[in-house]
C-alpha cells in the first residue's frame, strides 16, 4: 500500500517537518510505502502524477494552506492537524490501511 501526504503549517517549517518525520516513522512501523511532500517556506519532495496513480489515499494537514490539492480529486483524503499527526501518526496510518486496503 502506498500513502501520500502533504504537510504544511502556517508557523513555518518546524511543524511541517516534525509531521513529515512522524508519518515516515509510522509508515515504516506499519510496512506502508509513504511519500510526504512538504509545503511551507519551500516545497520539497513534490508528489508526481505517477505517485498519485499508485496511491491508496492521501493525508493533508488541515492547519496550513495546501497548494495543488485539486491533484488528488480521485483519491480518498484524510485531513489531520500537524499536532494530531505528531501525536497519533501510527493510528492515522493504521486506520488508512484498514479503511482503504482494497483500493489498490
Residue frames as a rotation matrix with the C-alpha (Angstrom) as fourth column:
UNK 1
0.583 0.813 0.000 0.00
0.813 -0.583 0.000 0.00
0.000 0.000 -1.000 0.00
UNK 2
-0.616 -0.731 0.294 1.19
0.730 -0.670 -0.135 3.49
0.296 0.132 0.946 -0.82
UNK 3
0.537 0.699 -0.471 0.01
0.816 -0.573 0.079 6.56
-0.215 -0.427 -0.878 1.04
UNK 4
-0.253 -0.540 0.802 0.76
0.614 -0.731 -0.299 10.15
0.748 0.417 0.517 0.09
UNK 5
0.399 0.378 -0.835 0.84
0.877 -0.422 0.228 13.12
-0.267 -0.824 -0.501 2.42
UNK 6
-0.064 -0.424 0.903 1.33
0.417 -0.834 -0.361 16.86
0.907 0.353 0.230 2.32
UNK 7
0.195 0.056 -0.979 2.38
0.968 -0.175 0.182 18.63
-0.161 -0.983 -0.088 5.47
UNK 8
-0.330 -0.219 0.918 2.07
0.411 -0.909 -0.068 22.37
0.850 0.355 0.390 5.79
UNK 9
0.104 0.291 -0.951 1.91
0.989 -0.135 0.067 24.66
-0.108 -0.947 -0.302 8.78
UNK 10
0.761 0.252 0.598 1.23
0.402 -0.906 -0.130 28.40
0.510 0.340 -0.790 8.97
UNK 11
0.901 -0.424 -0.091 4.02
-0.121 -0.447 0.886 28.81
-0.417 -0.788 -0.454 11.53
UNK 12
0.252 -0.856 -0.451 6.74
-0.962 -0.274 -0.016 27.71
-0.110 0.438 -0.892 9.17
UNK 13
0.088 -0.337 -0.938 8.90
-0.666 0.680 -0.306 24.71
0.741 0.651 -0.165 8.52
UNK 14
-0.739 -0.464 0.488 9.34
-0.669 0.419 -0.614 23.21
0.080 -0.780 -0.621 12.01
UNK 15
-0.092 0.797 0.597 5.83
-0.563 0.453 -0.691 21.73
-0.821 -0.400 0.408 12.40
UNK 16
0.611 0.299 -0.733 5.84
-0.792 0.224 -0.568 20.76
-0.006 0.928 0.373 8.74
UNK 17
-0.141 -0.782 -0.607 8.98
-0.655 0.534 -0.536 18.66
0.743 0.322 -0.587 9.13
UNK 18
-0.746 -0.059 0.663 8.00
-0.613 0.451 -0.649 17.19
-0.261 -0.891 -0.373 12.51
UNK 19
0.323 0.926 0.197 4.75
-0.644 0.367 -0.671 15.95
-0.694 0.090 0.715 10.97
UNK 20
0.490 -0.228 -0.841 6.67
-0.760 0.360 -0.541 14.54
0.427 0.904 0.003 7.98
UNK 21
-0.592 -0.805 -0.035 9.05
-0.654 0.505 -0.563 12.65
0.471 -0.311 -0.826 10.27
UNK 22
-0.456 0.503 0.735 6.18
-0.625 0.406 -0.666 11.27
-0.633 -0.763 0.129 12.35
UNK 23
0.630 0.731 -0.264 4.40
-0.680 0.354 -0.642 9.97
-0.376 0.583 0.720 9.24
UNK 24
0.213 -0.635 -0.743 7.55
-0.728 0.403 -0.554 8.40
0.651 0.659 -0.376 7.83
UNK 25
-0.773 -0.500 0.391 8.27
-0.626 0.501 -0.598 6.61
0.104 -0.707 -0.700 11.13
UNK 26
-0.104 0.831 0.547 4.68
-0.602 0.385 -0.699 5.36
-0.792 -0.402 0.460 11.42
UNK 27
0.655 0.322 -0.684 4.69
-0.755 0.310 -0.577 4.13
0.026 0.895 0.446 7.82
UNK 28
-0.299 -0.854 -0.426 7.91
-0.718 0.495 -0.489 2.21
0.628 0.160 -0.761 8.43
UNK 29
-0.762 0.025 0.647 6.41
-0.557 0.484 -0.675 0.54
-0.330 -0.875 -0.355 11.53
UNK 30
0.127 0.929 0.348 3.28
-0.377 0.370 -0.849 -0.49
-0.918 -0.023 0.397 9.62
UNK 31
-0.526 -0.466 0.711 5.03
0.418 0.586 0.694 -1.60
-0.740 0.663 -0.113 6.42
UNK 32
0.667 0.730 0.151 3.46
0.569 -0.368 -0.735 1.14
-0.481 0.576 -0.661 4.30
UNK 33
-0.422 -0.715 0.558 5.15
0.905 -0.368 0.213 2.97
0.053 0.595 0.802 1.45
UNK 34
0.596 0.623 -0.506 4.72
0.662 -0.739 -0.130 6.71
-0.455 -0.257 -0.853 2.01
UNK 35
-0.419 -0.653 0.632 5.75
0.825 -0.564 -0.035 9.85
0.379 0.507 0.775 0.20
UNK 36
0.385 0.495 -0.779 5.46
0.805 -0.593 0.021 13.14
-0.452 -0.635 -0.626 2.04
UNK 37
-0.089 -0.302 0.949 5.55
0.681 -0.714 -0.164 16.46
0.727 0.632 0.269 0.22
UNK 38
-0.131 0.023 -0.991 6.33
0.868 -0.479 -0.127 19.40
-0.478 -0.877 0.043 2.48
UNK 39
0.099 0.213 0.972 4.97
0.648 -0.755 0.099 22.84
0.755 0.620 -0.213 1.76
UNK 40
0.592 0.009 -0.806 5.88
0.686 -0.531 0.498 25.99
-0.424 -0.847 -0.321 3.61
UNK 41
0.316 -0.589 -0.744 8.85
-0.357 -0.800 0.482 28.22
-0.879 0.113 -0.463 3.02
UNK 42
-0.574 -0.524 -0.629 9.99
-0.805 0.223 0.550 25.68
-0.148 0.822 -0.550 0.45
UNK 43
0.703 0.711 -0.015 8.29
-0.692 0.679 -0.245 22.82
-0.164 0.183 0.969 -1.36
UNK 44
-0.474 -0.880 0.022 10.22
-0.866 0.471 0.166 19.56
-0.156 0.059 -0.986 -1.08
UNK 45
-0.896 0.009 0.445 9.67
0.010 1.000 -0.002 16.00
-0.445 0.003 -0.896 -2.29
UNK 46
-0.402 0.788 -0.467 6.89
-0.852 -0.508 -0.124 17.01
-0.336 0.348 0.875 -4.68
UNK 47
-0.163 0.489 0.857 4.25
0.059 0.872 -0.487 14.38
-0.985 -0.029 -0.171 -5.37
UNK 48
-0.864 -0.232 -0.448 4.16
-0.426 -0.138 0.894 13.34
-0.269 0.963 0.020 -9.03
UNK 49
0.053 0.879 -0.473 1.35
-0.989 0.111 0.095 12.15
0.136 0.463 0.876 -11.28
UNK 50
-0.192 -0.225 -0.955 2.83
-0.256 0.951 -0.173 8.65
0.947 0.212 -0.240 -11.05
UNK 51
-0.986 -0.168 0.014 2.73
-0.045 0.182 -0.982 8.79
0.163 -0.969 -0.187 -7.23
UNK 52
-0.443 0.891 0.094 -0.96
-0.815 -0.357 -0.457 9.73
-0.374 -0.279 0.884 -7.36
UNK 53
0.142 0.479 -0.867 -1.76
-0.814 0.554 0.173 6.83
0.563 0.681 0.468 -9.71
UNK 54
-0.371 -0.428 -0.824 -0.09
0.022 0.883 -0.468 4.38
0.928 -0.192 -0.318 -7.32
UNK 55
-0.918 -0.114 0.379 -1.57
-0.336 -0.282 -0.899 5.72
0.209 -0.953 0.221 -4.07
UNK 56
-0.494 0.760 -0.423 -4.44
0.750 0.618 0.235 4.39
0.440 -0.202 -0.875 -1.99
UNK 57
0.690 0.676 -0.257 -5.08
0.712 -0.571 0.408 7.62
0.129 -0.465 -0.876 -0.05
UNK 58
-0.269 -0.760 0.592 -3.59
0.426 -0.645 -0.634 10.98
0.864 0.082 0.497 0.87
UNK 59
0.248 0.218 -0.944 -3.19
0.952 -0.237 0.195 12.75
-0.181 -0.947 -0.267 4.20
UNK 60
-0.065 -0.227 0.972 -3.42
0.428 -0.886 -0.178 16.55
0.902 0.404 0.155 4.12
UNK 61
-0.711 -0.169 -0.682 -2.65
0.698 -0.288 -0.656 18.75
-0.086 -0.943 0.323 7.07
UNK 62
0.204 0.944 0.260 -5.59
0.912 -0.280 0.299 20.91
0.355 0.176 -0.918 7.99
UNK 63
0.527 0.029 -0.849 -3.77
0.632 -0.681 0.369 23.80
-0.568 -0.731 -0.378 9.62
UNK 64
-0.372 -0.662 -0.650 -1.94
-0.064 -0.681 0.730 25.31
-0.926 0.313 0.211 6.68
UNK 65
0.480 0.536 -0.695 -2.74
-0.715 -0.220 -0.664 26.15
-0.508 0.815 0.277 3.08
UNK 66
-0.082 -0.436 0.896 -2.18
0.284 0.852 0.441 23.27
-0.955 0.291 0.054 0.66
UNK 67
-0.164 -0.062 -0.985 -1.16
-0.820 -0.546 0.171 24.17
-0.548 0.835 0.039 -2.88
UNK 68
-0.524 -0.113 -0.844 -2.44
-0.789 0.437 0.431 21.98
0.320 0.892 -0.318 -5.67
UNK 69
-0.670 0.248 0.700 -4.82
-0.356 0.720 -0.596 19.78
-0.652 -0.648 -0.394 -3.70
UNK 70
0.402 0.812 -0.422 -7.05
-0.783 0.066 -0.619 19.51
-0.475 0.579 0.663 -6.77
UNK 71
-0.358 -0.634 -0.686 -4.44
-0.862 0.506 -0.017 16.97
0.358 0.585 -0.728 -8.00
UNK 72
-0.984 -0.140 0.108 -5.96
-0.177 0.832 -0.526 14.49
-0.016 -0.536 -0.844 -5.55
UNK 73
-0.327 0.944 -0.036 -9.62
-0.944 -0.328 -0.037 14.68
-0.047 0.022 0.999 -6.60
UNK 74
0.319 0.452 -0.833 -9.74
-0.577 0.790 0.207 10.93
0.751 0.415 0.513 -7.29
UNK 75
-0.532 -0.576 -0.620 -8.07
0.193 0.631 -0.752 9.87
0.825 -0.519 -0.224 -4.02
UNK 76
0.620 0.621 -0.480 -9.61
0.612 0.000 0.791 9.45
0.491 -0.784 -0.380 -0.58
UNK 77
-0.191 -0.653 0.733 -8.41
-0.064 -0.737 -0.673 12.40
0.979 -0.176 0.099 1.52
UNK 78
0.411 0.193 -0.891 -7.73
0.858 0.249 0.450 12.25
0.309 -0.949 -0.063 5.24
UNK 79
0.262 -0.277 0.924 -7.37
-0.128 -0.959 -0.252 15.60
0.956 -0.052 -0.287 6.98
UNK 80
0.575 -0.145 -0.805 -5.38
0.801 0.299 0.518 15.93
0.166 -0.943 0.289 10.20
UNK 81
0.934 -0.310 0.176 -3.65
-0.339 -0.927 0.164 18.75
0.112 -0.213 -0.971 12.01
UNK 82
0.094 -0.976 -0.197 0.13
-0.379 0.148 -0.913 18.74
0.920 0.161 -0.356 12.32
UNK 83
-0.352 -0.182 0.918 -0.32
-0.934 0.002 -0.357 18.29
0.063 -0.983 -0.171 16.07
UNK 84
0.606 0.654 0.453 -2.57
-0.659 0.732 -0.175 15.27
-0.446 -0.192 0.874 15.58
UNK 85
0.784 -0.392 -0.482 -0.12
-0.202 0.573 -0.794 13.78
0.587 0.720 0.370 13.10
UNK 86
-0.219 -0.943 0.252 2.78
-0.592 -0.076 -0.802 14.26
0.775 -0.325 -0.542 15.52
UNK 87
-0.398 0.115 0.910 0.83
-0.888 0.202 -0.413 12.65
-0.232 -0.973 0.022 18.37
UNK 88
0.190 0.660 0.727 -1.16
-0.372 0.733 -0.569 9.96
-0.908 -0.162 0.385 16.52
UNK 89
-0.116 -0.259 -0.959 0.60
-0.985 -0.094 0.144 9.18
-0.127 0.961 -0.244 13.25
UNK 90
-0.958 -0.271 0.091 0.66
-0.264 0.961 0.076 5.46
-0.108 0.049 -0.993 13.92
UNK 91
-0.381 0.897 0.224 -3.12
0.334 0.359 -0.872 5.32
-0.862 -0.257 -0.436 14.44
UNK 92
0.227 0.430 -0.874 -3.73
-0.627 -0.622 -0.469 7.53
-0.745 0.655 0.128 11.40
UNK 93
-0.492 -0.505 -0.709 -1.71
-0.867 0.352 0.351 5.17
0.073 0.788 -0.611 9.18
UNK 94
-0.948 0.156 0.277 -3.32
0.072 0.954 -0.293 2.05
-0.310 -0.258 -0.915 10.70
UNK 95
-0.084 0.989 -0.119 -6.81
0.056 -0.114 -0.992 3.44
-0.995 -0.089 -0.046 10.12
UNK 96
0.130 0.058 -0.990 -6.00
-0.914 -0.381 -0.142 4.25
-0.385 0.923 0.003 6.50
UNK 97
-0.840 -0.489 -0.237 -4.66
-0.541 0.788 0.293 0.71
0.043 0.374 -0.926 5.99
UNK 98
-0.704 0.637 0.314 -7.91
0.317 0.678 -0.664 -0.75
-0.636 -0.368 -0.679 7.33
UNK 99
0.136 0.875 -0.465 -10.27
-0.083 -0.458 -0.885 1.60
-0.987 0.159 0.011 5.52
UNK 100
0.559 0.046 -0.828 -8.56
-0.763 -0.362 -0.535 1.64
-0.324 0.931 -0.168 2.11
UNK 101
-0.188 -0.739 0.647 -6.81
-0.393 0.661 0.639 -1.74
-0.900 -0.134 -0.415 1.98
UNK 102
0.023 0.271 0.962 -8.67
0.647 0.730 -0.221 -2.81
-0.762 0.627 -0.159 -1.15
UNK 103
0.655 0.258 -0.710 -8.23
-0.235 -0.824 -0.516 0.41
-0.718 0.505 -0.479 -3.13
UNK 104
0.433 -0.581 -0.689 -5.02
-0.859 -0.035 -0.510 -0.72
0.272 0.813 -0.514 -4.84
